[in-house]
Amino acid sequence: MGEIRKTYDVSFKKKTVNLYLKKGIGYKNVAREMEIDASLVRRWARHFKAEGMKDLEEKET
């Protein structure tokens, strides 16, 4: 049986990316604070840098 994949809303993603990119908090610390895997912080930040917030709104993770 497969795992149920959790999805995060756009406001959560924006807050997370803002903490990482604008506040200068390390991605591991942001992940710990937001209670998510560190790879999500890095992935969302990479998408934001490439496509802006619009990309975060279209992706589901």
PDBQT receptor file of N, H, CA, C and O in Angstrom, charges set to zero:
ATOM      1  N   MET A   1       0.843  -1.183   0.000  1.00  0.00    +0.000 N 
ATOM      2  CA  MET A   1       0.000   0.000   0.000  1.00  0.00    +0.000 C 
ATOM      3  C   MET A   1       0.886   1.243   0.000  1.00  0.00    +0.000 C 
ATOM      4  O   MET A   1       1.858   1.300   0.752  1.00  0.00    +0.000 OA
ATOM      5  N   GLY A   2       0.568   2.240  -0.830  1.00  0.00    +0.000 N 
ATOM      6  H   GLY A   2      -0.222   2.193  -1.441  1.00  0.00    +0.000 HD
ATOM      7  CA  GLY A   2       1.378   3.456  -0.943  1.00  0.00    +0.000 C 
ATOM      8  C   GLY A   2       1.051   4.477   0.126  1.00  0.00    +0.000 C 
ATOM      9  O   GLY A   2       0.000   4.431   0.765  1.00  0.00    +0.000 OA
ATOM     10  N   GLU A   3       1.980   5.397   0.300  1.00  0.00    +0.000 N 
ATOM     11  H   GLU A   3       2.834   5.434  -0.219  1.00  0.00    +0.000 HD
ATOM     12  CA  GLU A   3       1.776   6.477   1.265  1.00  0.00    +0.000 C 
ATOM     13  C   GLU A   3       0.846   7.535   0.692  1.00  0.00    +0.000 C 
ATOM     14  O   GLU A   3       0.805   7.753  -0.519  1.00  0.00    +0.000 OA
ATOM     15  N   ILE A   4       0.104   8.185   1.572  1.00  0.00    +0.000 N 
ATOM     16  H   ILE A   4       0.138   8.007   2.556  1.00  0.00    +0.000 HD
ATOM     17  CA  ILE A   4      -0.721   9.315   1.164  1.00  0.00    +0.000 C 
ATOM     18  C   ILE A   4       0.186  10.535   1.090  1.00  0.00    +0.000 C 
ATOM     19  O   ILE A   4       0.904  10.848   2.040  1.00  0.00    +0.000 OA
ATOM     20  N   ARG A   5       0.146  11.212  -0.034  1.00  0.00    +0.000 N 
ATOM     21  H   ARG A   5      -0.437  10.958  -0.806  1.00  0.00    +0.000 HD
ATOM     22  CA  ARG A   5       1.008  12.368  -0.253  1.00  0.00    +0.000 C 
ATOM     23  C   ARG A   5       0.325  13.623   0.277  1.00  0.00    +0.000 C 
ATOM     24  O   ARG A   5      -0.818  13.917  -0.074  1.00  0.00    +0.000 OA
ATOM     25  N   LYS A   6       1.032  14.353   1.119  1.00  0.00    +0.000 N 
ATOM     26  H   LYS A   6       1.960  14.114   1.405  1.00  0.00    +0.000 HD
ATOM     27  CA  LYS A   6       0.484  15.574   1.694  1.00  0.00    +0.000 C 
ATOM     28  C   LYS A   6       0.660  16.732   0.718  1.00  0.00    +0.000 C 
ATOM     29  O   LYS A   6       1.690  16.843   0.052  1.00  0.00    +0.000 OA
ATOM     30  N   THR A   7      -0.352  17.593   0.637  1.00  0.00    +0.000 N 
ATOM     31  H   THR A   7      -1.189  17.503   1.178  1.00  0.00    +0.000 HD
ATOM     32  CA  THR A   7      -0.255  18.789  -0.196  1.00  0.00    +0.000 C 
ATOM     33  C   THR A   7      -0.243  20.022   0.705  1.00  0.00    +0.000 C 
ATOM     34  O   THR A   7      -0.792  20.009   1.806  1.00  0.00    +0.000 OA
ATOM     35  N   TYR A   8       0.384  21.070   0.222  1.00  0.00    +0.000 N 
ATOM     36  H   TYR A   8       0.830  21.080  -0.673  1.00  0.00    +0.000 HD
ATOM     37  CA  TYR A   8       0.502  22.317   0.979  1.00  0.00    +0.000 C 
ATOM     38  C   TYR A   8      -0.124  23.443   0.176  1.00  0.00    +0.000 C 
ATOM     39  O   TYR A   8       0.049  23.522  -1.040  1.00  0.00    +0.000 OA
ATOM     40  N   ASP A   9      -0.853  24.315   0.865  1.00  0.00    +0.000 N 
ATOM     41  H   ASP A   9      -0.994  24.251   1.853  1.00  0.00    +0.000 HD
ATOM     42  CA  ASP A   9      -1.494  25.419   0.152  1.00  0.00    +0.000 C 
ATOM     43  C   ASP A   9      -0.473  26.501  -0.209  1.00  0.00    +0.000 C 
ATOM     44  O   ASP A   9       0.640  26.536   0.317  1.00  0.00    +0.000 OA
ATOM     45  N   VAL A  10      -0.882  27.364  -1.106  1.00  0.00    +0.000 N 
ATOM     46  H   VAL A  10      -1.786  27.335  -1.533  1.00  0.00    +0.000 HD
ATOM     47  CA  VAL A  10       0.001  28.393  -1.652  1.00  0.00    +0.000 C 
ATOM     48  C   VAL A  10       0.526  29.325  -0.568  1.00  0.00    +0.000 C 
ATOM     49  O   VAL A  10       1.702  29.687  -0.590  1.00  0.00    +0.000 OA
ATOM     50  N   SER A  11      -0.313  29.718   0.371  1.00  0.00    +0.000 N 
ATOM     51  H   SER A  11      -1.269  29.424   0.389  1.00  0.00    +0.000 HD
ATOM     52  CA  SER A  11       0.137  30.648   1.417  1.00  0.00    +0.000 C 
ATOM     53  C   SER A  11       1.225  30.015   2.284  1.00  0.00    +0.000 C 
ATOM     54  O   SER A  11       2.151  30.702   2.714  1.00  0.00    +0.000 OA
ATOM     55  N   PHE A  12       1.118  28.726   2.539  1.00  0.00    +0.000 N 
ATOM     56  H   PHE A  12       0.365  28.168   2.190  1.00  0.00    +0.000 HD
ATOM     57  CA  PHE A  12       2.144  28.023   3.310  1.00  0.00    +0.000 C 
ATOM     58  C   PHE A  12       3.465  28.011   2.541  1.00  0.00    +0.000 C 
ATOM     59  O   PHE A  12       4.527  28.256   3.115  1.00  0.00    +0.000 OA
ATOM     60  N   LYS A  13       3.394  27.728   1.247  1.00  0.00    +0.000 N 
ATOM     61  H   LYS A  13       2.532  27.530   0.780  1.00  0.00    +0.000 HD
ATOM     62  CA  LYS A  13       4.602  27.707   0.419  1.00  0.00    +0.000 C 
ATOM     63  C   LYS A  13       5.250  29.088   0.363  1.00  0.00    +0.000 C 
ATOM     64  O   LYS A  13       6.470  29.211   0.476  1.00  0.00    +0.000 OA
ATOM     65  N   LYS A  14       4.431  30.125   0.187  1.00  0.00    +0.000 N 
ATOM     66  H   LYS A  14       3.440  30.025   0.095  1.00  0.00    +0.000 HD
ATOM     67  CA  LYS A  14       4.961  31.490   0.123  1.00  0.00    +0.000 C 
ATOM     68  C   LYS A  14       5.644  31.877   1.426  1.00  0.00    +0.000 C 
ATOM     69  O   LYS A  14       6.725  32.466   1.416  1.00  0.00    +0.000 OA
ATOM     70  N   LYS A  15       5.017  31.548   2.539  1.00  0.00    +0.000 N 
ATOM     71  H   LYS A  15       4.139  31.070   2.547  1.00  0.00    +0.000 HD
ATOM     72  CA  LYS A  15       5.604  31.863   3.844  1.00  0.00    +0.000 C 
ATOM     73  C   LYS A  15       6.941  31.144   4.006  1.00  0.00    +0.000 C 
ATOM     74  O   LYS A  15       7.914  31.728   4.481  1.00  0.00    +0.000 OA
ATOM     75  N   THR A  16       6.980  29.885   3.612  1.00  0.00    +0.000 N 
ATOM     76  H   THR A  16       6.189  29.410   3.226  1.00  0.00    +0.000 HD
ATOM     77  CA  THR A  16       8.194  29.089   3.724  1.00  0.00    +0.000 C 
ATOM     78  C   THR A  16       9.313  29.668   2.867  1.00  0.00    +0.000 C 
ATOM     79  O   THR A  16      10.436  29.837   3.343  1.00  0.00    +0.000 OA
ATOM     80  N   VAL A  17       9.016  29.970   1.615  1.00  0.00    +0.000 N 
ATOM     81  H   VAL A  17       8.104  29.832   1.228  1.00  0.00    +0.000 HD
ATOM     82  CA  VAL A  17      10.016  30.531   0.699  1.00  0.00    +0.000 C 
ATOM     83  C   VAL A  17      10.481  31.894   1.195  1.00  0.00    +0.000 C 
ATOM     84  O   VAL A  17      11.666  32.211   1.099  1.00  0.00    +0.000 OA
ATOM     85  N   ASN A  18       9.573  32.697   1.719  1.00  0.00    +0.000 N 
ATOM     86  H   ASN A  18       8.610  32.438   1.797  1.00  0.00    +0.000 HD
ATOM     87  CA  ASN A  18       9.931  34.011   2.242  1.00  0.00    +0.000 C 
ATOM     88  C   ASN A  18      10.916  33.893   3.405  1.00  0.00    +0.000 C 
ATOM     89  O   ASN A  18      11.888  34.644   3.474  1.00  0.00    +0.000 OA
ATOM     90  N   LEU A  19      10.670  32.966   4.303  1.00  0.00    +0.000 N 
ATOM     91  H   LEU A  19       9.880  32.355   4.247  1.00  0.00    +0.000 HD
ATOM     92  CA  LEU A  19      11.593  32.764   5.426  1.00  0.00    +0.000 C 
ATOM     93  C   LEU A  19      12.987  32.404   4.924  1.00  0.00    +0.000 C 
ATOM     94  O   LEU A  19      13.993  32.893   5.437  1.00  0.00    +0.000 OA
ATOM     95  N   TYR A  20      13.027  31.561   3.936  1.00  0.00    +0.000 N 
ATOM     96  H   TYR A  20      12.210  31.163   3.519  1.00  0.00    +0.000 HD
ATOM     97  CA  TYR A  20      14.309  31.092   3.414  1.00  0.00    +0.000 C 
ATOM     98  C   TYR A  20      15.034  32.162   2.596  1.00  0.00    +0.000 C 
ATOM     99  O   TYR A  20      16.209  32.434   2.842  1.00  0.00    +0.000 OA
ATOM    100  N   LEU A  21      14.360  32.757   1.648  1.00  0.00    +0.000 N 
ATOM    101  H   LEU A  21      13.405  32.536   1.448  1.00  0.00    +0.000 HD
ATOM    102  CA  LEU A  21      15.028  33.680   0.725  1.00  0.00    +0.000 C 
ATOM    103  C   LEU A  21      15.132  35.112   1.238  1.00  0.00    +0.000 C 
ATOM    104  O   LEU A  21      16.159  35.761   1.041  1.00  0.00    +0.000 OA
ATOM    105  N   LYS A  22      14.103  35.606   1.881  1.00  0.00    +0.000 N 
ATOM    106  H   LYS A  22      13.268  35.078   2.040  1.00  0.00    +0.000 HD
ATOM    107  CA  LYS A  22      14.091  37.022   2.270  1.00  0.00    +0.000 C 
ATOM    108  C   LYS A  22      14.584  37.257   3.690  1.00  0.00    +0.000 C 
ATOM    109  O   LYS A  22      15.185  38.293   3.976  1.00  0.00    +0.000 OA
ATOM    110  N   LYS A  23      14.337  36.314   4.571  1.00  0.00    +0.000 N 
ATOM    111  H   LYS A  23      13.848  35.472   4.339  1.00  0.00    +0.000 HD
ATOM    112  CA  LYS A  23      14.771  36.481   5.959  1.00  0.00    +0.000 C 
ATOM    113  C   LYS A  23      16.168  35.909   6.190  1.00  0.00    +0.000 C 
ATOM    114  O   LYS A  23      16.795  36.180   7.214  1.00  0.00    +0.000 OA
ATOM    115  N   GLY A  24      16.651  35.119   5.234  1.00  0.00    +0.000 N 
ATOM    116  H   GLY A  24      16.142  34.898   4.402  1.00  0.00    +0.000 HD
ATOM    117  CA  GLY A  24      18.002  34.583   5.333  1.00  0.00    +0.000 C 
ATOM    118  C   GLY A  24      18.158  33.434   6.308  1.00  0.00    +0.000 C 
ATOM    119  O   GLY A  24      19.270  33.145   6.752  1.00  0.00    +0.000 OA
ATOM    120  N   ILE A  25      17.073  32.783   6.645  1.00  0.00    +0.000 N 
ATOM    121  H   ILE A  25      16.170  33.018   6.285  1.00  0.00    +0.000 HD
ATOM    122  CA  ILE A  25      17.138  31.632   7.541  1.00  0.00    +0.000 C 
ATOM    123  C   ILE A  25      17.524  30.415   6.707  1.00  0.00    +0.000 C 
ATOM    124  O   ILE A  25      17.001  30.237   5.607  1.00  0.00    +0.000 OA
ATOM    125  N   GLY A  26      18.417  29.584   7.199  1.00  0.00    +0.000 N 
ATOM    126  H   GLY A  26      18.842  29.728   8.093  1.00  0.00    +0.000 HD
ATOM    127  CA  GLY A  26      18.844  28.394   6.469  1.00  0.00    +0.000 C 
ATOM    128  C   GLY A  26      17.682  27.449   6.190  1.00  0.00    +0.000 C 
ATOM    129  O   GLY A  26      16.728  27.373   6.964  1.00  0.00    +0.000 OA
ATOM    130  N   TYR A  27      17.775  26.727   5.070  1.00  0.00    +0.000 N 
ATOM    131  H   TYR A  27      18.550  26.788   4.441  1.00  0.00    +0.000 HD
ATOM    132  CA  TYR A  27      16.658  25.868   4.678  1.00  0.00    +0.000 C 
ATOM    133  C   TYR A  27      16.367  24.772   5.696  1.00  0.00    +0.000 C 
ATOM    134  O   TYR A  27      15.211  24.383   5.863  1.00  0.00    +0.000 OA
ATOM    135  N   LYS A  28      17.384  24.271   6.372  1.00  0.00    +0.000 N 
ATOM    136  H   LYS A  28      18.323  24.587   6.236  1.00  0.00    +0.000 HD
ATOM    137  CA  LYS A  28      17.149  23.239   7.388  1.00  0.00    +0.000 C 
ATOM    138  C   LYS A  28      16.395  23.818   8.582  1.00  0.00    +0.000 C 
ATOM    139  O   LYS A  28      15.515  23.163   9.142  1.00  0.00    +0.000 OA
ATOM    140  N   ASN A  29      16.738  25.041   8.970  1.00  0.00    +0.000 N 
ATOM    141  H   ASN A  29      17.453  25.573   8.516  1.00  0.00    +0.000 HD
ATOM    142  CA  ASN A  29      16.035  25.691  10.078  1.00  0.00    +0.000 C 
ATOM    143  C   ASN A  29      14.602  26.040   9.702  1.00  0.00    +0.000 C 
ATOM    144  O   ASN A  29      13.691  25.897  10.517  1.00  0.00    +0.000 OA
ATOM    145  N   VAL A  30      14.401  26.495   8.471  1.00  0.00    +0.000 N 
ATOM    146  H   VAL A  30      15.141  26.611   7.808  1.00  0.00    +0.000 HD
ATOM    147  CA  VAL A  30      13.044  26.785   7.995  1.00  0.00    +0.000 C 
ATOM    148  C   VAL A  30      12.217  25.502   8.015  1.00  0.00    +0.000 C 
ATOM    149  O   VAL A  30      11.077  25.495   8.480  1.00  0.00    +0.000 OA
ATOM    150  N   ALA A  31      12.797  24.427   7.510  1.00  0.00    +0.000 N 
ATOM    151  H   ALA A  31      13.722  24.433   7.131  1.00  0.00    +0.000 HD
ATOM    152  CA  ALA A  31      12.088  23.144   7.475  1.00  0.00    +0.000 C 
ATOM    153  C   ALA A  31      11.697  22.698   8.881  1.00  0.00    +0.000 C 
ATOM    154  O   ALA A  31      10.580  22.228   9.103  1.00  0.00    +0.000 OA
ATOM    155  N   ARG A  32      12.600  22.843   9.808  1.00  0.00    +0.000 N 
ATOM    156  H   ARG A  32      13.507  23.225   9.628  1.00  0.00    +0.000 HD
ATOM    157  CA  ARG A  32      12.314  22.459  11.197  1.00  0.00    +0.000 C 
ATOM    158  C   ARG A  32      11.186  23.322  11.759  1.00  0.00    +0.000 C 
ATOM    159  O   ARG A  32      10.267  22.811  12.399  1.00  0.00    +0.000 OA
ATOM    160  N   GLU A  33      11.260  24.622  11.519  1.00  0.00    +0.000 N 
ATOM    161  H   GLU A  33      12.007  25.037  10.999  1.00  0.00    +0.000 HD
ATOM    162  CA  GLU A  33      10.242  25.549  12.024  1.00  0.00    +0.000 C 
ATOM    163  C   GLU A  33       8.865  25.270  11.411  1.00  0.00    +0.000 C 
ATOM    164  O   GLU A  33       7.845  25.347  12.097  1.00  0.00    +0.000 OA
ATOM    165  N   MET A  34       8.848  24.946  10.119  1.00  0.00    +0.000 N 
ATOM    166  H   MET A  34       9.676  24.883   9.562  1.00  0.00    +0.000 HD
ATOM    167  CA  MET A  34       7.582  24.718   9.413  1.00  0.00    +0.000 C 
ATOM    168  C   MET A  34       7.122  23.258   9.505  1.00  0.00    +0.000 C 
ATOM    169  O   MET A  34       6.032  22.908   9.051  1.00  0.00    +0.000 OA
ATOM    170  N   GLU A  35       7.966  22.423  10.095  1.00  0.00    +0.000 N 
ATOM    171  H   GLU A  35       8.851  22.707  10.464  1.00  0.00    +0.000 HD
ATOM    172  CA  GLU A  35       7.670  20.996  10.287  1.00  0.00    +0.000 C 
ATOM    173  C   GLU A  35       7.445  20.266   8.961  1.00  0.00    +0.000 C 
ATOM    174  O   GLU A  35       6.474  19.532   8.781  1.00  0.00    +0.000 OA
ATOM    175  N   ILE A  36       8.393  20.503   8.034  1.00  0.00    +0.000 N 
ATOM    176  H   ILE A  36       9.182  21.099   8.180  1.00  0.00    +0.000 HD
ATOM    177  CA  ILE A  36       8.369  19.829   6.737  1.00  0.00    +0.000 C 
ATOM    178  C   ILE A  36       9.771  19.322   6.424  1.00  0.00    +0.000 C 
ATOM    179  O   ILE A  36      10.731  19.658   7.117  1.00  0.00    +0.000 OA
ATOM    180  N   ASP A  37       9.881  18.521   5.390  1.00  0.00    +0.000 N 
ATOM    181  H   ASP A  37       9.101  18.248   4.827  1.00  0.00    +0.000 HD
ATOM    182  CA  ASP A  37      11.177  18.019   4.965  1.00  0.00    +0.000 C 
ATOM    183  C   ASP A  37      11.985  19.149   4.322  1.00  0.00    +0.000 C 
ATOM    184  O   ASP A  37      11.438  19.976   3.592  1.00  0.00    +0.000 OA
ATOM    185  N   ALA A  38      13.274  19.174   4.596  1.00  0.00    +0.000 N 
ATOM    186  H   ALA A  38      13.718  18.502   5.189  1.00  0.00    +0.000 HD
ATOM    187  CA  ALA A  38      14.146  20.228   4.072  1.00  0.00    +0.000 C 
ATOM    188  C   ALA A  38      14.176  20.253   2.548  1.00  0.00    +0.000 C 
ATOM    189  O   ALA A  38      14.367  21.312   1.951  1.00  0.00    +0.000 OA
ATOM    190  N   SER A  39      13.990  19.109   1.922  1.00  0.00    +0.000 N 
ATOM    191  H   SER A  39      13.835  18.249   2.407  1.00  0.00    +0.000 HD
ATOM    192  CA  SER A  39      14.016  19.078   0.456  1.00  0.00    +0.000 C 
ATOM    193  C   SER A  39      12.878  19.899  -0.149  1.00  0.00    +0.000 C 
ATOM    194  O   SER A  39      13.023  20.434  -1.248  1.00  0.00    +0.000 OA
ATOM    195  N   LEU A  40      11.751  20.005   0.553  1.00  0.00    +0.000 N 
ATOM    196  H   LEU A  40      11.634  19.571   1.446  1.00  0.00    +0.000 HD
ATOM    197  CA  LEU A  40      10.640  20.826   0.060  1.00  0.00    +0.000 C 
ATOM    198  C   LEU A  40      11.012  22.299   0.041  1.00  0.00    +0.000 C 
ATOM    199  O   LEU A  40      10.677  23.008  -0.908  1.00  0.00    +0.000 OA
ATOM    200  N   VAL A  41      11.693  22.767   1.068  1.00  0.00    +0.000 N 
ATOM    201  H   VAL A  41      11.965  22.191   1.839  1.00  0.00    +0.000 HD
ATOM    202  CA  VAL A  41      12.113  24.173   1.128  1.00  0.00    +0.000 C 
ATOM    203  C   VAL A  41      13.011  24.481  -0.064  1.00  0.00    +0.000 C 
ATOM    204  O   VAL A  41      12.819  25.484  -0.751  1.00  0.00    +0.000 OA
ATOM    205  N   ARG A  42      13.975  23.630  -0.300  1.00  0.00    +0.000 N 
ATOM    206  H   ARG A  42      14.131  22.815   0.258  1.00  0.00    +0.000 HD
ATOM    207  CA  ARG A  42      14.900  23.847  -1.413  1.00  0.00    +0.000 C 
ATOM    208  C   ARG A  42      14.181  23.771  -2.753  1.00  0.00    +0.000 C 
ATOM    209  O   ARG A  42      14.448  24.578  -3.643  1.00  0.00    +0.000 OA
ATOM    210  N   ARG A  43      13.276  22.814  -2.905  1.00  0.00    +0.000 N 
ATOM    211  H   ARG A  43      13.060  22.158  -2.181  1.00  0.00    +0.000 HD
ATOM    212  CA  ARG A  43      12.540  22.663  -4.168  1.00  0.00    +0.000 C 
ATOM    213  C   ARG A  43      11.670  23.880  -4.439  1.00  0.00    +0.000 C 
ATOM    214  O   ARG A  43      11.682  24.418  -5.546  1.00  0.00    +0.000 OA
ATOM    215  N   TRP A  44      10.911  24.320  -3.429  1.00  0.00    +0.000 N 
ATOM    216  H   TRP A  44      10.902  23.884  -2.529  1.00  0.00    +0.000 HD
ATOM    217  CA  TRP A  44      10.034  25.478  -3.610  1.00  0.00    +0.000 C 
ATOM    218  C   TRP A  44      10.843  26.732  -3.906  1.00  0.00    +0.000 C 
ATOM    219  O   TRP A  44      10.443  27.542  -4.742  1.00  0.00    +0.000 OA
ATOM    220  N   ALA A  45      11.979  26.902  -3.229  1.00  0.00    +0.000 N 
ATOM    221  H   ALA A  45      12.304  26.244  -2.550  1.00  0.00    +0.000 HD
ATOM    222  CA  ALA A  45      12.828  28.074  -3.472  1.00  0.00    +0.000 C 
ATOM    223  C   ALA A  45      13.390  28.044  -4.892  1.00  0.00    +0.000 C 
ATOM    224  O   ALA A  45      13.451  29.078  -5.558  1.00  0.00    +0.000 OA
ATOM    225  N   ARG A  46      13.794  26.881  -5.350  1.00  0.00    +0.000 N 
ATOM    226  H   ARG A  46      13.744  26.041  -4.810  1.00  0.00    +0.000 HD
ATOM    227  CA  ARG A  46      14.320  26.733  -6.709  1.00  0.00    +0.000 C 
ATOM    228  C   ARG A  46      13.240  27.087  -7.737  1.00  0.00    +0.000 C 
ATOM    229  O   ARG A  46      13.515  27.776  -8.720  1.00  0.00    +0.000 OA
ATOM    230  N   HIS A  47      12.019  26.616  -7.506  1.00  0.00    +0.000 N 
ATOM    231  H   HIS A  47      11.796  26.057  -6.708  1.00  0.00    +0.000 HD
ATOM    232  CA  HIS A  47      10.901  26.945  -8.399  1.00  0.00    +0.000 C 
ATOM    233  C   HIS A  47      10.623  28.445  -8.379  1.00  0.00    +0.000 C 
ATOM    234  O   HIS A  47      10.382  29.051  -9.423  1.00  0.00    +0.000 OA
ATOM    235  N   PHE A  48      10.656  29.037  -7.197  1.00  0.00    +0.000 N 
ATOM    236  H   PHE A  48      10.852  28.545  -6.348  1.00  0.00    +0.000 HD
ATOM    237  CA  PHE A  48      10.403  30.477  -7.084  1.00  0.00    +0.000 C 
ATOM    238  C   PHE A  48      11.446  31.279  -7.853  1.00  0.00    +0.000 C 
ATOM    239  O   PHE A  48      11.109  32.213  -8.580  1.00  0.00    +0.000 OA
ATOM    240  N   LYS A  49      12.709  30.910  -7.689  1.00  0.00    +0.000 N 
ATOM    241  H   LYS A  49      12.983  30.150  -7.099  1.00  0.00    +0.000 HD
ATOM    242  CA  LYS A  49      13.774  31.637  -8.384  1.00  0.00    +0.000 C 
ATOM    243  C   LYS A  49      13.625  31.523  -9.895  1.00  0.00    +0.000 C 
ATOM    244  O   LYS A  49      13.917  32.472 -10.622  1.00  0.00    +0.000 OA
ATOM    245  N   ALA A  50      13.174  30.375 -10.366  1.00  0.00    +0.000 N 
ATOM    246  H   ALA A  50      12.936  29.604  -9.775  1.00  0.00    +0.000 HD
ATOM    247  CA  ALA A  50      13.047  30.152 -11.809  1.00  0.00    +0.000 C 
ATOM    248  C   ALA A  50      11.767  30.750 -12.393  1.00  0.00    +0.000 C 
ATOM    249  O   ALA A  50      11.788  31.308 -13.490  1.00  0.00    +0.000 OA
ATOM    250  N   GLU A  51      10.661  30.635 -11.669  1.00  0.00    +0.000 N 
ATOM    251  H   GLU A  51      10.644  30.182 -10.777  1.00  0.00    +0.000 HD
ATOM    252  CA  GLU A  51       9.355  30.977 -12.236  1.00  0.00    +0.000 C 
ATOM    253  C   GLU A  51       8.542  31.990 -11.438  1.00  0.00    +0.000 C 
ATOM    254  O   GLU A  51       7.491  32.431 -11.904  1.00  0.00    +0.000 OA
ATOM    255  N   GLY A  52       8.997  32.364 -10.259  1.00  0.00    +0.000 N 
ATOM    256  H   GLY A  52       9.851  32.006  -9.880  1.00  0.00    +0.000 HD
ATOM    257  CA  GLY A  52       8.220  33.264  -9.413  1.00  0.00    +0.000 C 
ATOM    258  C   GLY A  52       7.139  32.513  -8.645  1.00  0.00    +0.000 C 
ATOM    259  O   GLY A  52       7.054  31.287  -8.721  1.00  0.00    +0.000 OA
ATOM    260  N   MET A  53       6.318  33.248  -7.911  1.00  0.00    +0.000 N 
ATOM    261  H   MET A  53       6.388  34.244  -7.850  1.00  0.00    +0.000 HD
ATOM    262  CA  MET A  53       5.282  32.632  -7.081  1.00  0.00    +0.000 C 
ATOM    263  C   MET A  53       4.222  31.908  -7.901  1.00  0.00    +0.000 C 
ATOM    264  O   MET A  53       3.587  30.977  -7.406  1.00  0.00    +0.000 OA
ATOM    265  N   LYS A  54       4.026  32.318  -9.134  1.00  0.00    +0.000 N 
ATOM    266  H   LYS A  54       4.543  33.073  -9.537  1.00  0.00    +0.000 HD
ATOM    267  CA  LYS A  54       3.028  31.656  -9.982  1.00  0.00    +0.000 C 
ATOM    268  C   LYS A  54       3.318  30.163 -10.079  1.00  0.00    +0.000 C 
ATOM    269  O   LYS A  54       2.399  29.345 -10.050  1.00  0.00    +0.000 OA
ATOM    270  N   ASP A  55       4.592  29.812 -10.192  1.00  0.00    +0.000 N 
ATOM    271  H   ASP A  55       5.339  30.477 -10.215  1.00  0.00    +0.000 HD
ATOM    272  CA  ASP A  55       4.967  28.408 -10.291  1.00  0.00    +0.000 C 
ATOM    273  C   ASP A  55       4.590  27.644  -9.025  1.00  0.00    +0.000 C 
ATOM    274  O   ASP A  55       4.162  26.493  -9.101  1.00  0.00    +0.000 OA
ATOM    275  N   LEU A  56       4.745  28.270  -7.873  1.00  0.00    +0.000 N 
ATOM    276  H   LEU A  56       5.093  29.205  -7.811  1.00  0.00    +0.000 HD
ATOM    277  CA  LEU A  56       4.375  27.602  -6.624  1.00  0.00    +0.000 C 
ATOM    278  C   LEU A  56       2.877  27.341  -6.571  1.00  0.00    +0.000 C 
ATOM    279  O   LEU A  56       2.443  26.342  -5.998  1.00  0.00    +0.000 OA
ATOM    280  N   GLU A  57       2.091  28.219  -7.156  1.00  0.00    +0.000 N 
ATOM    281  H   GLU A  57       2.444  29.031  -7.621  1.00  0.00    +0.000 HD
ATOM    282  CA  GLU A  57       0.645  28.065  -7.134  1.00  0.00    +0.000 C 
ATOM    283  C   GLU A  57       0.189  26.913  -8.016  1.00  0.00    +0.000 C 
ATOM    284  O   GLU A  57      -0.839  26.293  -7.745  1.00  0.00    +0.000 OA
ATOM    285  N   GLU A  58       0.944  26.621  -9.068  1.00  0.00    +0.000 N 
ATOM    286  H   GLU A  58       1.780  27.125  -9.288  1.00  0.00    +0.000 HD
ATOM    287  CA  GLU A  58       0.536  25.581 -10.005  1.00  0.00    +0.000 C 
ATOM    288  C   GLU A  58       1.029  24.200  -9.615  1.00  0.00    +0.000 C 
ATOM    289  O   GLU A  58       0.437  23.204 -10.033  1.00  0.00    +0.000 OA
ATOM    290  N   LYS A  59       2.077  24.107  -8.841  1.00  0.00    +0.000 N 
ATOM    291  H   LYS A  59       2.557  24.916  -8.501  1.00  0.00    +0.000 HD
ATOM    292  CA  LYS A  59       2.641  22.818  -8.460  1.00  0.00    +0.000 C 
ATOM    293  C   LYS A  59       1.958  22.299  -7.210  1.00  0.00    +0.000 C 
ATOM    294  O   LYS A  59       1.603  23.074  -6.322  1.00  0.00    +0.000 OA
ATOM    295  N   GLU A  60       1.778  21.007  -7.142  1.00  0.00    +0.000 N 
ATOM    296  H   GLU A  60       2.066  20.378  -7.864  1.00  0.00    +0.000 HD
ATOM    297  CA  GLU A  60       1.222  20.394  -5.940  1.00  0.00    +0.000 C 
ATOM    298  C   GLU A  60       2.291  19.555  -5.287  1.00  0.00    +0.000 C 
ATOM    299  O   GLU A  60       2.846  18.648  -5.906  1.00  0.00    +0.000 OA
ATOM    300  N   THR A  61       2.589  19.864  -4.002  1.00  0.00    +0.000 N 
ATOM    301  H   THR A  61       2.137  20.602  -3.499  1.00  0.00    +0.000 HD
ATOM    302  CA  THR A  61       3.504  19.062  -3.197  1.00  0.00    +0.000 C 
ATOM    303  C   THR A  61       3.096  19.166  -1.774  1.00  0.00    +0.000 C 
ATOM    304  O   THR A  61       3.729  18.567  -0.905  1.00  0.00    +0.000 OA
TER     305      THR A  61
